[in-house]
Amino acid sequence: MSADTLLILGIETSCDETAAAVVARDSDGRGRILADVVFSQLDLHAAFGGVVPEIAARSHLTVIDQLIAEALARSQVRLADIDGIAVTSGPGLIGGLMVGLMTAKALAMATSKPMLAINHLEGHALTARLTDAVAFPYLLLLVSGGHTQLILVKGVGDYERWGTTIDDALGEAFDKTAKLLGLPYPGGPAVEAAAKAGDPQRFRLPIPLRGTPTPDFSFSGLKTALRQAAEREAPLSEATIADLCAGFQLAVTKSLADRVQIALRAFAYRFGTGAHPALVVAGGVAANQAIRATLLELAGTHGFRFIAPPLALCTDNAAMIAWAGAERMAAGFPADALDVAPRARWPLDADAKAVIGFGRRGAKA
């Protein structure tokens, strides 16, 4: 390691994965993942069809110390060599966030290292710079269990939210669809697998918000249409379940393409496409191959490069949190005070207005 290389320990406990990582950032902006350890709680929550917050928090508490020790050992880096400790401080499940944040505070206090309280969405937003050295500005489509947003990434700490869901996140819609059809949790992989054997034309499901001028998203009406179709066909055969999944996936894919192309046109109008700007997709739903293929074609049509980080870095992980911390340190952002509190809701764009559908508490992120 050169003297001007930043070494950052990352900690992620926002939902149902506990993770620790060590990432290096060189002075020229290149990044390397030295270790990335993830403990999945999938088996703990599968019987409930979704994440149980208290079970998640207790599991984080049980394994977090072990994972940090393992990440340091794999990276062959001592805690004394670390330049900073980055930790997810929101948005997410408050119990899990507390576990990670208190662990990071204890380590920072014991070692006199700076602590960086990271917005989980910023981790997703900056991952493409770790994997593909993407230059600013670029367009991000974040599609996960808790978030569906279109974000203009102008720089570290500088984001504009162009579109968001007015009801469910796309990952949540996949989970609820799977549960409705008797498929296992998590719903995304289960629905995608079933859809491969189905006829997407058998059930003509609505394309949410197609043609509306702002690139927001909605999936509640699509879920209702699918439920009504399933009720009409009950009892459901394996073939009918496959056809419903194929129809749902097709409707989702067409909706995403319709929404994203609005943002691509807005980006091109504002910045041009001469430098072949990037459309970056991140979040767990980015693992869906049908969605990836559609977005790849759409990006090329509009003169954009399509970038999707490796699947392991699309889902929740600590490498993206460590990288966000390294980017913030390199950009001159100060360390956070040790009295910083976890935030269940934390918009990446603090100036973005809530859209209809968020309820009294406002946007989650």
C-alpha positions as CSV (number, residue, x, y, z in Angstrom):
1,M,0.0,0.0,0.0
2,S,1.2,3.5,-0.8
3,A,1.2,6.2,1.8
4,D,-1.6,8.0,0.1
5,T,-3.9,5.0,-0.2
6,L,-7.0,5.1,2.0
7,L,-8.0,1.9,3.8
8,I,-11.6,1.9,5.0
9,L,-13.5,-0.6,7.1
10,G,-17.1,-0.8,6.2
11,I,-20.1,-2.1,8.3
12,E,-23.6,-2.8,6.9
13,T,-26.6,-3.8,9.0
14,S,-29.5,-2.0,7.5
15,C,-31.8,-4.9,6.8
16,D,-31.3,-8.7,6.7
17,E,-27.7,-9.0,5.8
18,T,-24.8,-8.4,8.2
19,A,-21.6,-7.4,6.3
20,A,-18.1,-6.2,6.9
21,A,-15.5,-5.2,4.3
22,V,-12.2,-3.6,3.8
23,V,-11.7,-1.4,0.7
24,A,-8.7,0.5,-0.5
25,R,-8.9,3.7,-2.6
26,D,-5.7,5.0,-4.3
27,S,-5.0,8.7,-4.8
28,D,-6.0,8.4,-8.5
29,G,-9.5,7.2,-7.5
30,R,-9.1,3.5,-8.3
31,G,-10.6,1.2,-5.7
32,R,-10.0,-2.4,-4.6
33,I,-12.0,-4.7,-2.4
34,L,-9.6,-6.4,-0.1
35,A,-12.3,-8.3,1.8
36,D,-16.1,-8.5,1.7
37,V,-17.8,-10.8,4.1
38,V,-21.6,-11.2,4.2
39,F,-23.9,-13.2,6.5
40,S,-27.3,-13.7,5.0
41,Q,-30.3,-14.0,7.3
42,L,-32.5,-15.5,4.5
43,D,-33.1,-18.8,6.4
44,L,-34.2,-16.9,9.5
45,H,-36.9,-15.0,7.7
46,A,-38.1,-17.4,5.0
47,A,-40.8,-18.9,7.2
48,F,-42.4,-15.5,7.7
49,G,-42.4,-14.5,4.0
50,G,-40.5,-11.3,4.8
51,V,-38.0,-9.7,7.2
52,V,-38.9,-9.7,10.9
53,P,-37.1,-6.6,12.3
54,E,-36.4,-7.9,15.8
55,I,-35.0,-11.2,14.5
56,A,-32.8,-9.2,12.1
57,A,-31.4,-7.0,14.8
58,R,-30.6,-10.0,17.1
59,S,-28.9,-11.8,14.3
60,H,-26.7,-8.7,13.5
61,L,-25.7,-8.5,17.2
62,T,-24.7,-12.1,17.2
63,V,-22.4,-12.1,14.2
64,I,-21.1,-8.6,13.7
65,D,-17.9,-8.8,15.7
66,Q,-17.0,-12.1,14.1
67,L,-17.5,-10.7,10.6
68,I,-15.4,-7.6,11.3
69,A,-12.5,-9.8,12.5
70,E,-12.9,-12.0,9.5
71,A,-12.8,-9.1,7.1
72,L,-9.6,-7.7,8.7
73,A,-8.0,-11.2,8.6
74,R,-8.9,-11.8,4.9
75,S,-7.6,-8.4,3.9
76,Q,-4.4,-8.9,6.0
77,V,-5.0,-5.4,7.4
78,R,-4.7,-4.6,11.1
79,L,-7.3,-2.4,12.7
80,A,-4.5,0.1,13.5
81,D,-3.9,0.4,9.8
82,I,-7.4,1.5,9.0
83,D,-7.9,5.1,8.0
84,G,-11.6,5.3,8.8
85,I,-14.7,3.3,9.7
86,A,-17.7,3.7,7.5
87,V,-21.1,2.4,8.7
88,T,-24.6,2.4,7.3
89,S,-26.6,4.9,9.4
90,G,-29.8,4.8,7.4
91,P,-32.2,4.3,5.9
92,G,-33.2,0.9,7.1
93,L,-34.6,-1.0,10.0
94,I,-33.8,1.0,13.1
95,G,-32.8,-2.0,15.3
96,G,-30.3,-3.2,12.8
97,L,-28.9,0.2,12.2
98,M,-28.3,0.7,15.9
99,V,-26.2,-2.5,16.0
100,G,-23.9,-1.5,13.2
101,L,-23.7,2.2,14.3
102,M,-22.9,1.4,18.0
103,T,-20.2,-1.1,16.9
104,A,-18.6,1.5,14.6
105,K,-18.7,4.1,17.4
106,A,-17.0,1.7,19.8
107,L,-14.3,0.9,17.3
108,A,-13.8,4.6,16.4
109,M,-13.5,5.5,20.1
110,A,-11.1,2.7,20.9
111,T,-8.8,3.4,18.0
112,S,-9.2,7.2,17.6
113,K,-10.1,6.6,14.0
114,P,-12.6,8.8,12.2
115,M,-16.2,7.4,11.7
116,L,-18.3,8.1,8.7
117,A,-22.0,7.7,8.9
118,I,-23.1,6.6,5.4
119,N,-26.4,6.8,3.7
120,H,-27.1,3.3,2.4
121,L,-28.4,4.7,-0.9
122,E,-25.1,6.6,-1.4
123,G,-23.3,3.2,-1.1
124,H,-25.4,2.0,-4.0
125,A,-25.0,5.2,-5.9
126,L,-21.2,5.2,-5.9
127,T,-20.6,1.4,-6.4
128,A,-20.2,1.9,-10.1
129,R,-17.2,4.1,-9.5
130,L,-15.6,1.3,-7.5
131,T,-16.2,-1.4,-10.1
132,D,-16.1,0.6,-13.4
133,A,-14.5,4.0,-12.5
134,V,-17.6,5.8,-13.8
135,A,-17.1,9.6,-14.2
136,F,-19.6,12.1,-12.9
137,P,-22.4,12.8,-13.8
138,Y,-24.4,9.6,-14.5
139,L,-27.9,8.4,-14.1
140,L,-28.7,5.7,-11.5
141,L,-31.7,3.4,-11.4
142,L,-31.9,2.0,-7.9
143,V,-34.3,-1.0,-7.7
144,S,-34.3,-3.0,-4.5
145,G,-36.6,-4.4,-1.8
146,G,-37.0,-1.0,-0.2
147,H,-36.3,1.6,-2.9
148,T,-37.1,2.3,-6.5
149,Q,-35.6,5.6,-7.7
150,L,-34.0,7.4,-10.6
151,I,-31.2,9.6,-9.3
152,L,-28.8,12.0,-11.1
153,V,-25.4,11.4,-9.5
154,K,-23.5,14.7,-10.0
155,G,-20.7,14.1,-7.5
156,V,-20.0,12.7,-4.0
157,G,-22.7,14.0,-1.8
158,D,-24.4,15.7,-4.7
159,Y,-27.6,14.0,-5.9
160,E,-30.9,14.9,-7.6
161,R,-33.8,12.5,-7.3
162,W,-35.7,12.5,-10.6
163,G,-38.2,9.8,-9.9
164,T,-39.4,7.5,-7.1
165,T,-42.1,5.1,-6.3
166,I,-45.4,6.4,-5.1
167,D,-46.3,3.2,-3.3
168,D,-44.3,-0.1,-3.2
169,A,-40.7,-0.6,-4.1
170,L,-40.2,-3.0,-7.0
171,G,-38.5,-5.6,-4.8
172,E,-41.4,-5.5,-2.4
173,A,-43.8,-6.0,-5.3
174,F,-41.9,-9.1,-6.4
175,D,-42.0,-10.4,-2.8
176,K,-45.7,-9.8,-2.5
177,T,-46.4,-11.4,-5.9
178,A,-44.5,-14.5,-4.9
179,K,-46.3,-14.8,-1.6
180,L,-49.7,-14.4,-3.4
181,L,-48.8,-17.2,-5.8
182,G,-47.4,-19.5,-3.1
183,L,-43.8,-19.1,-4.2
184,P,-40.9,-19.0,-1.7
185,Y,-39.2,-16.0,-0.2
186,P,-37.3,-14.0,-1.5
187,G,-39.8,-13.3,-4.3
188,G,-37.5,-11.8,-6.9
189,P,-35.6,-15.0,-7.8
190,A,-38.7,-17.2,-7.4
191,V,-40.8,-15.1,-9.8
192,E,-38.0,-14.8,-12.3
193,A,-37.5,-18.6,-12.3
194,A,-41.2,-19.3,-12.7
195,A,-41.5,-16.7,-15.5
196,K,-39.0,-18.6,-17.6
197,A,-41.5,-21.4,-18.2
198,G,-44.5,-19.1,-18.6
199,D,-46.4,-17.3,-21.4
200,P,-46.1,-13.6,-20.9
201,Q,-49.0,-12.9,-23.3
202,R,-51.6,-15.0,-21.6
203,F,-52.5,-12.4,-19.0
204,R,-52.4,-8.8,-20.2
205,L,-51.5,-6.9,-17.1
206,P,-51.4,-3.1,-16.9
207,I,-48.1,-1.1,-17.5
208,P,-48.0,1.2,-14.4
209,L,-47.8,5.0,-15.2
210,R,-47.0,4.4,-18.8
211,G,-46.9,7.7,-20.7
212,T,-47.0,10.0,-17.7
213,P,-44.5,12.9,-18.0
214,T,-42.5,12.5,-14.8
215,P,-40.4,9.4,-14.3
216,D,-42.0,8.1,-11.1
217,F,-43.0,4.5,-10.5
218,S,-46.1,2.6,-9.1
219,F,-46.6,-1.1,-8.6
220,S,-49.7,-1.4,-6.3
221,G,-52.2,-1.3,-9.2
222,L,-50.2,-4.0,-11.0
223,K,-50.3,-6.2,-7.9
224,T,-54.0,-5.7,-7.7
225,A,-54.5,-6.7,-11.3
226,L,-52.4,-9.8,-10.8
227,R,-54.3,-10.8,-7.7
228,Q,-57.6,-10.4,-9.5
229,A,-56.4,-12.6,-12.4
230,A,-55.2,-15.2,-10.0
231,E,-58.5,-15.3,-8.2
232,R,-60.3,-15.8,-11.5
233,E,-58.1,-18.8,-12.3
234,A,-58.2,-20.4,-8.9
235,P,-57.2,-23.1,-8.1
236,L,-53.8,-22.3,-9.7
237,S,-51.9,-24.9,-11.7
238,E,-48.2,-24.7,-12.0
239,A,-48.5,-23.6,-15.6
240,T,-50.9,-20.7,-14.6
241,I,-48.5,-19.6,-11.9
242,A,-45.7,-19.5,-14.5
243,D,-47.9,-17.5,-16.9
244,L,-48.8,-15.0,-14.2
245,C,-45.2,-14.6,-13.2
246,A,-44.2,-14.1,-16.9
247,G,-47.0,-11.5,-17.3
248,F,-46.0,-9.7,-14.2
249,Q,-42.3,-9.6,-15.1
250,L,-43.2,-8.3,-18.6
251,A,-45.4,-5.5,-17.2
252,V,-42.6,-4.5,-14.8
253,T,-40.0,-4.5,-17.5
254,K,-42.1,-2.4,-19.8
255,S,-42.8,0.0,-17.0
256,L,-39.2,0.4,-16.1
257,A,-38.2,1.0,-19.7
258,D,-41.0,3.6,-20.1
259,R,-39.9,5.4,-16.9
260,V,-36.2,5.2,-17.5
261,Q,-36.3,6.5,-21.1
262,I,-37.9,9.8,-19.8
263,A,-34.9,10.2,-17.5
264,L,-32.4,9.3,-20.3
265,R,-33.9,12.0,-22.5
266,A,-33.8,14.5,-19.7
267,F,-30.1,13.7,-19.0
268,A,-29.2,14.0,-22.7
269,Y,-31.0,17.3,-23.0
270,R,-29.1,18.7,-20.0
271,F,-25.6,17.1,-20.5
272,G,-25.6,15.7,-24.0
273,T,-24.4,12.2,-24.9
274,G,-21.1,13.0,-26.6
275,A,-19.1,11.4,-23.9
276,H,-21.3,8.3,-23.8
277,P,-22.7,8.8,-20.3
278,A,-23.6,5.9,-18.1
279,L,-26.9,4.4,-17.0
280,V,-26.1,2.5,-13.9
281,V,-28.5,0.0,-12.3
282,A,-28.0,-1.1,-8.7
283,G,-30.0,-2.9,-6.0
284,G,-31.1,-6.5,-5.6
285,V,-33.7,-6.4,-8.4
286,A,-30.8,-5.6,-10.8
287,A,-30.1,-9.3,-10.7
288,N,-33.2,-10.0,-12.8
289,Q,-31.9,-10.9,-16.3
290,A,-35.0,-9.8,-18.2
291,I,-34.7,-6.4,-16.6
292,R,-31.0,-6.2,-17.3
293,A,-31.4,-7.1,-21.0
294,T,-34.2,-4.5,-21.5
295,L,-32.2,-1.7,-19.9
296,L,-29.0,-2.7,-21.8
297,E,-30.9,-2.3,-25.1
298,L,-32.6,0.9,-23.9
299,A,-29.3,2.5,-22.9
300,G,-27.7,1.7,-26.2
301,T,-30.6,3.1,-28.1
302,H,-30.2,6.5,-26.3
303,G,-26.4,6.6,-26.6
304,F,-25.6,5.5,-23.0
305,R,-23.3,2.9,-21.6
306,F,-25.1,0.4,-19.5
307,I,-23.3,-0.5,-16.2
308,A,-24.5,-3.0,-13.7
309,P,-22.1,-3.9,-10.9
310,P,-21.5,-7.6,-10.2
311,L,-24.5,-9.2,-8.6
312,A,-22.8,-9.5,-5.2
313,L,-22.4,-5.7,-5.1
314,C,-26.0,-5.1,-6.2
315,T,-27.5,-6.5,-3.1
316,D,-26.6,-5.2,0.4
317,N,-22.9,-5.4,1.2
318,A,-20.3,-3.6,3.2
319,A,-17.9,-3.0,0.3
320,M,-20.1,-0.3,-1.1
321,I,-20.4,1.3,2.4
322,A,-16.6,1.3,2.8
323,W,-16.2,2.7,-0.7
324,A,-18.7,5.5,0.0
325,G,-16.7,6.3,3.1
326,A,-13.4,6.4,1.1
327,E,-15.0,8.7,-1.5
328,R,-16.2,11.0,1.1
329,M,-12.8,11.2,2.9
330,A,-11.0,11.7,-0.4
331,A,-13.5,14.6,-1.3
332,G,-12.7,16.3,2.0
333,F,-15.9,15.5,3.9
334,P,-15.4,15.7,7.7
335,A,-15.8,12.7,10.0
336,D,-19.1,12.4,11.8
337,A,-19.5,13.0,15.5
338,L,-19.9,9.9,17.8
339,D,-23.4,11.1,18.8
340,V,-24.8,10.7,15.3
341,A,-28.2,8.8,15.5
342,P,-29.5,6.1,13.1
343,R,-32.2,7.2,10.7
344,A,-34.9,4.9,9.5
345,R,-35.7,7.4,6.8
346,W,-33.0,9.4,5.1
347,P,-33.5,10.8,1.6
348,L,-30.4,10.9,-0.5
349,D,-31.7,14.1,-2.1
350,A,-32.8,16.2,0.9
351,D,-34.4,18.8,-1.3
352,A,-36.7,16.3,-3.1
353,K,-40.4,16.8,-2.5
354,A,-42.5,13.9,-1.4
355,V,-44.9,12.7,-4.0
356,I,-48.5,11.5,-3.6
357,G,-48.5,8.1,-2.0
358,F,-45.9,8.5,0.7
359,G,-48.4,9.1,3.6
360,R,-48.0,11.3,6.6
361,R,-44.5,10.3,7.4
362,G,-43.1,11.3,4.0
363,A,-40.6,9.6,1.9
364,K,-38.5,6.7,3.3
365,A,-35.6,7.7,1.2
